[in-house]
Amino acid sequence: MRPAFSVIFFTVMSGCGYGLLFLLGAVFVSDPLLIARNEALLALAIGAVFVVVGLLSSTLHLGQPQRAWRAFSQWRTSWLSREGVASLASFVPMLALAWCLWRGADESLLRALGALLALLAAITIVCTAGIYTSLKTIPAWHNPYVLPGYLLLGLLGGACWSLLIGGWAGTAQARPALVVAFAIACVVLKRAYWRHIDSEAPTSTPESATGLGRFGRVRSVEAPHTEENYLTQEMGFVLARQHAARLRTICLVLIGAVPIVAAAAVPELPGWSAVLACIAAFAATAGLFVERWLFFAQAKHVVMLYYGGTRPQNP
């Protein structure tokens, strides 16, 4: 598939935002006294900005952005509609929690709002992943690695930005372990995902599509079209093997090696905690952009069988 920057930007920024909000909600469920009021308000503000910017960028991919509101009516059958509903619903506990923190509230109310915020943040990311896992015609998306990948990568982004907020507030010492754990999990999962799409046998072939496989290999006598059309432009994007291998390595370094090293150094170099946290957050975010670009670029729609394609060119 041809990577669209608006969708890549949306999934990365909203993933980081909801990952941060989920972790913040989990902290309030555990103990509202674990985080200072100003630090919690800053985390809520950053998470909300990421979510809003991401949602706004997603409308740029629509043919008629002014009609985006109509998507909310299809929540019974559409993961895209469910995502929109869940994302808007998440603003209720988000704003309520900010108001309660600002005006003051008892711990039981903060715990309840934190639980609701964490739940809706997780549901929104699940719905985002569902948009892609539901597409059986794209094998690189319709597999069991995509959903946990969206969740873990969102949590990694949220953990890195939480570390950065803690670095600014001087409370980053307790958070490096979370960054390291999510970074390791993301590296392991992405490697497993790439092995899967590289080795998986194609679900459809020209032989199975035409029913002529019993006669041998099926091939086109001539090209279906004399020039490119929408399908070949949007669904037939080809990424060279050497480029894919190089980008995968860059991705693993940015979401794995750099955050792990930077986060692990925070307890050892407390005077540099803000700088190290900044390195971890921006490296992880950049790595998420590379990962998401690969996620789209290496996915091929089965309609390309009609144009002579059998499977994506992966390393």
Long-range contacts (C-beta under 8 A, 24 or more apart in sequence): 1-138, 1-234, 1-235, 1-237, 1-296, 1-297, 1-299, 1-300, 1-301, 2-233, 2-234, 2-235, 2-237, 2-296, 2-297, 3-237, 3-292, 3-293, 3-296, 3-297, 4-61, 4-296, 6-57, 6-58, 6-60, 6-61, 7-58, 7-61, 7-296, 8-289, 8-292, 8-293, 8-296, 9-54, 9-57, 9-289, 10-54, 10-55, 10-57, 10-58, 10-61, 11-54, 11-128, 11-150, 11-292, 12-54, 12-157, 12-285, 12-288, 12-289, 12-292, 13-50, 13-51, 13-53, 13-54, 13-57, 14-50, 14-51, 14-54, 14-55, 14-58, 14-87, 14-124, 14-128, 15-54, 15-125, 15-128, 15-150, 15-153, 15-154, 15-157, 15-288, 16-50, 16-154, 16-157, 16-158, 16-161, 16-285, 16-288, 17-46, 17-47, 17-48, 17-49, 17-50, 17-51, 17-54, 17-158, 18-47, 18-51, 18-90, 18-121, 18-122, 18-124, 18-125, 18-154, 18-158, 19-121, 19-125, 19-153, 19-154, 19-155, 19-156, 19-157, 19-158, 19-159, 19-161, 20-46, 20-47, 20-50, 20-157, 20-158, 20-161, 20-162, 21-47, 21-48, 21-51, 21-90, 21-94, 21-117, 21-118, 21-121, 21-158, 22-117, 22-118, 22-121, 22-122, 22-125, 22-154, 22-155, 22-158, 23-118, 23-155, 23-158, 23-159, 23-162, 23-178, 24-114, 24-117, 24-118, 24-162, 25-93, 25-113, 25-114, 25-115, 25-116, 25-117, 25-118, 25-119, 25-121, 26-114, 26-118, 27-114, 28-97, 28-110, 28-111, 28-113, 28-114, 28-115, 28-117, 29-111, 29-114, 29-115, 29-118, 32-107, 32-110, 32-111, 32-114, 33-107, 35-171, 36-169, 36-171, 37-101, 37-102, 38-169, 39-165, 39-166, 39-169, 39-171, 40-97, 40-101, 41-98, 41-101, 41-102, 42-165, 42-168, 42-169, 43-162, 43-165, 44-94, 44-97, 44-98, 44-101, 45-98, 46-161, 46-165, 47-94, 47-158, 48-91, 48-94, 51-87, 51-90, 55-87, 79-127, 79-128, 79-130, 79-131, 79-134, 80-131, 82-127, 82-130, 83-124, 83-127, 83-128, 83-130, 83-131, 86-120, 86-123, 86-124, 86-127, 87-124, 89-120, 90-117, 90-120, 90-121, 90-124, 92-116, 93-117, 93-120, 122-151, 125-150, 125-151, 125-154, 126-150, 126-151, 137-301, 137-302, 137-303, 138-299, 138-300, 138-301, 138-302, 139-197, 139-200, 139-202, 139-203, 139-302, 140-197, 140-295, 140-298, 140-299, 140-300, 140-312, 141-295, 141-299, 143-193, 143-196, 143-197, 143-200, 145-189, 145-192, 145-193, 145-196, 146-193, 148-189, 149-186, 149-189, 149-190, 149-193, 152-182, 152-185, 152-186, 152-189, 153-186, 153-255, 153-288, 153-291, 155-182, 156-182, 156-183, 156-185, 156-186, 156-255, 156-259, 156-284, 156-288, 157-284, 157-285, 157-288, 160-259, 160-263, 160-277, 160-280, 160-281, 160-284, 160-285, 161-281, 161-285, 163-263, 163-266, 163-277, 163-280, 163-281, 164-274, 164-277, 164-278, 164-280, 164-281, 166-273, 166-277, 167-266, 167-273, 167-274, 167-275, 167-276, 167-277, 167-278, 168-274, 168-277, 170-273, 172-266, 172-273, 172-274, 172-277, 173-266, 173-267, 173-270, 173-273, 175-263, 175-266, 176-263, 176-264, 176-266, 176-267, 177-263, 179-259, 179-260, 179-263, 179-280, 180-259, 180-260, 180-263, 180-264, 183-255, 183-256, 183-259, 183-260, 183-263, 183-284, 184-256, 184-260, 186-255, 186-256, 187-252, 187-255, 187-256, 190-248, 190-251, 190-252, 190-255, 190-291, 191-252, 194-248, 194-314, 194-315, 197-298, 197-312, 197-314, 198-314, 198-315, 202-310, 202-311, 203-302, 204-302, 204-305, 205-305, 205-310, 206-305, 206-310, 209-302, 209-305, 219-308, 220-308, 223-307, 223-308, 224-306, 224-307, 225-307, 231-301, 231-303, 231-304, 231-307, 232-304, 232-307, 235-300, 235-301, 235-303, 235-304, 236-300, 236-301, 236-304, 236-307, 236-309, 237-296, 237-297, 237-300, 238-312, 238-313, 239-294, 239-297, 239-298, 239-312, 239-313, 240-313, 241-313, 241-314, 241-315, 242-315, 244-294, 244-297, 244-298, 244-313, 244-314, 244-315, 245-315, 247-290, 247-293, 247-294, 248-294, 248-315, 250-287, 250-290, 251-287, 251-290, 251-291, 251-294, 252-287, 253-287, 254-283, 254-284, 254-286, 254-287, 254-290, 255-283, 255-284, 255-287, 255-288, 255-291, 256-287, 258-283, 258-284, 258-287, 259-283, 259-284
